[in-house]
Amino acid sequence: MIKLSLTFLLCTLAPSSAEDWRQFRGPSGSGYTKSAIPEKPEVAWSLELPGKGLSSPIVVGEHVYVTSSSGPNQERLHVFCFKASDGAKVWERQFFSTGRTMCHEKTAVAAPTPVSDGKRILALFSSNDLFCLDLEGNVLWLRGLTNDYPNASNSLGLASSPIIADGVFIAHVENDSESFAAGIELEAGKNLWKKERTKRANWTSPIVVKGADGKELAALQGSKGVNVVDPKTGAVVWSYDEGASTIPSSAADAKGNLYIPSNGLTAVKPGEDGKSEQLWRVGSMRPGTASPLVQEDKIFVITNANVLTCGDLATGDRVWRMRLEGPIGGSPVANDSHLYAFSEKGLFQVVQLGEKEGEVVHTVDLGEMIQCTAAVAHEALYVRSNGHLWKLGKVQG
């Protein structure tokens, strides 16, 4: 770990707000937002990005942050800041990877989504290079986690997006060699704790879960199940041990219940003696690549057959289902009235959410592969394709 002796200046960029989308799948970690979005969003702007990436953009204040990887072996790592209003570039930082850059041709070294606490941007790459910058792009510290843990990699590439829970950065690095989870403090990038994890390739991302006392906990999903841990210590608070997917991640509701891609879809809550208590299980609601989405009293799942299912959050009973244009690799996002999904071919689909059925009411063909999850802020969606960053919202006349 290298700490750079830079003074942390008060940022002159716009302050963060309640509309921020600071992590993968947004404030709830489950893809839900209360933000209003125009009924028929169109391309407000687009800009070219170097190389490629599967990471999602995040939004802090009036700025959008996104990562990319370029070069013959994707060894050049980029962190960008753009103005949300018009896409103008505010700054760019470039680094060279210190870890392995091997990955499947369909993915990228810039696969994990960055995360922010409103003061810093933390960008983790598949090469296990971790950079902490302030909102002006000044490097505060950096770590080459592969230098610390040399065997933490797999031949297809890593993609777990980090979170910040209770003020602690959580890295979740599971692979078929040296798997671990670590809690890293934000000021200097030092480990608060590190624990071994199951040695099996895993691309799921941790999520923030509400504890019984209202404290933020971190849910770590792997092939054996889910451990909900104290972010400060890594101690397991409660767990689910009936196995789980290694591609779509779990979702949580406001009560701290988890909706786990396991044996279809399984809803659990904290039980006695550190175990979980099952609320319901529906075998037919098996997520494909996209993670489930929790929206107030409903849950939405997209299967490998591109079927969107709306279920009752309390019971798991199916409310309605419909087919989307696929394949769909990125997870959907939704507000109270509409769900937004992008196919891998670049087709943006807006689904109106009715009580008895859903209906695609608007589409935009972006014409490039999209595998990431959109960010939502300022009554617009921000999404990255392999070559561009896009804003979809109201087009100023």
RAFEN-V218351 format. One line per field, one symbol per residue. phi: phi as a letter, one per 30 degrees, with the letter a starting at -180 (. if undefined). psi: psi as a letter, one per 30 degrees, with the letter a starting at -180 (. if undefined). A space follows every 10 residues. Layout:
# RAFEN-V218351
phi=???
psi=???
This chain:
# RAFEN-V218351
phi=.cccdcdddd dcdeddbdde bcaeiiedib icbcddbedb dbddabbdcd ialcdddbbb icbccacabb jechdcccbc bbdddbiddc abbbbcdccd cdadddcadd cdddbbcjcb cccccedidb bcbddcjddc abbcddddbd cdabdcjcbd ddbcbhibdc cbbcacbcca bbcbdddbic ddabbdbeda eacdcdbdbd ddciddcccc cbddkbccbd ddbidddabb bciadcbdcd bbcddjdcbc dahjbbcbbd cchicccdca bbddccdddd ddbcbhcbbb bcdddicccc bdddbiddca baccdbdccd ddbacdcbcb bbdddjddbc cdccdcacbd cabbcdibdb bccdcbahha cbbccdcbcb ccadcdd
psi=kkkkikkjlk kflklllffk iflkgaefgg gklgkkkkei kljelllkkl bllfklllkj bgkkklllkl leghfkkkkl klkfeggkke lkkklkkfak gklkffalei ekkllkgffl kkjklfggkk kjllffgkke llkjfeeeif gillffllgk klljkhgkkj kjikagdikl kkkklfefgk kelkkklkik kkglkllkkk legfkklkkj kaffbkkjlj feffkkellk hglllgdkll llaffglkjk ikhckkkllk alhgllkkel kjefhjkcek llkkjcglkk kklfggkkkk lkeeffkkel llklkaljel klllafflkk kklffgjkkj jkjlffllkj fklkjfglkk glkllklhhl kkkkaeflkk kjbkkk.
